[in-house]
Amino acid sequence: MIVNYGDGGSWSDWSKSIDEVLKMDFDVVIPGHGPSVTKAQLRDIRAKFGAIQERVRTMNREKKTQDEITQTLVKEFNWGAGPSAGQIPGMMLELR
């Protein structure tokens, strides 16, 4: 997942939006980017990104560096390398 911080995006708002979508009655989601997913898969995605948010908040409180946070996210969640690496500075500011 990529949050567009430049246009006012936020991880917290993304989570709230997905929570609202999950209240709806549907079988499959067709996102603007990426493959379609089932409601169960969307729940799993939401849980993973919620866990990433909490991990970043914890590491921020522990005064971890951006590099330490990146390495942890890649190791624990297989997320934070490639294009998603550019999200980490914004996440660190947002998820204090």
C-alpha positions in Angstrom: 0.0 0.0 0.0 1.1 3.5 -0.8 -0.3 6.5 0.9 -0.2 9.7 -1.1 1.1 12.1 1.5 1.6 14.9 -1.1 -2.1 15.1 -1.7 -3.1 14.8 2.0 -3.3 11.0 2.3 -2.8 9.4 5.7 -2.4 5.9 7.1 -4.9 6.6 9.8 -7.5 7.9 7.4 -6.9 4.9 5.1 -7.6 2.5 8.0 -10.8 4.3 8.8 -11.9 4.2 5.2 -11.3 0.4 5.0 -13.2 -0.1 8.2 -16.2 1.6 6.7 -15.9 -0.5 3.5 -15.8 -3.7 5.6 -19.2 -2.8 7.1 -20.7 -3.0 3.6 -22.2 -6.1 2.1 -20.0 -7.3 -0.8 -18.1 -10.3 -2.0 -15.3 -8.7 -4.1 -13.5 -5.3 -4.1 -12.1 -3.9 -7.3 -9.5 -1.3 -6.2 -8.2 1.5 -8.3 -4.8 -0.2 -8.4 -3.9 -3.9 -8.0 -5.9 -7.1 -8.2 -9.4 -7.5 -7.0 -9.8 -9.1 -3.5 -12.5 -10.8 -1.5 -13.9 -9.3 1.7 -11.8 -11.8 3.7 -8.7 -10.8 1.9 -9.5 -7.1 2.5 -9.8 -7.9 6.3 -6.4 -9.6 6.2 -4.9 -6.6 4.4 -6.5 -4.2 6.9 -5.1 -6.3 9.8 -1.6 -6.3 8.3 -1.5 -2.6 7.8 -2.9 -2.0 11.2 -0.1 -4.1 12.7 2.4 -2.1 10.6 1.0 1.2 12.0 1.3 0.0 15.6 4.8 -1.3 15.0 5.9 2.1 13.6 4.2 3.9 16.6 6.1 1.6 19.0 9.4 2.1 17.3 8.9 5.9 17.2 8.4 5.9 20.9 11.6 3.8 21.2 13.4 6.5 19.2 14.4 4.1 16.4 16.0 5.5 13.3 14.4 5.4 9.8 16.8 2.7 8.8 15.9 0.6 11.9 12.2 1.0 11.2 12.7 0.1 7.6 14.7 -3.1 8.4 12.1 -4.1 11.0 9.1 -3.6 8.6 10.8 -5.6 5.8 11.8 -8.4 8.2 8.5 -8.7 10.1 5.9 -7.8 7.4 7.8 -8.1 4.1 6.9 -4.4 3.6 9.0 -1.3 3.4 11.4 -2.0 0.5 11.0 -0.8 -3.0 8.4 1.9 -3.7 6.9 1.5 -0.2 10.3 2.6 1.3 9.4 6.2 0.4 6.4 6.0 2.8 8.4 5.5 5.9 9.5 9.1 6.6 5.8 10.2 6.3 4.7 7.3 8.5 7.2 8.2 11.1 5.8 11.8 11.3 2.2 10.7 11.2 2.3 7.7 13.5 4.0 9.2 16.6 
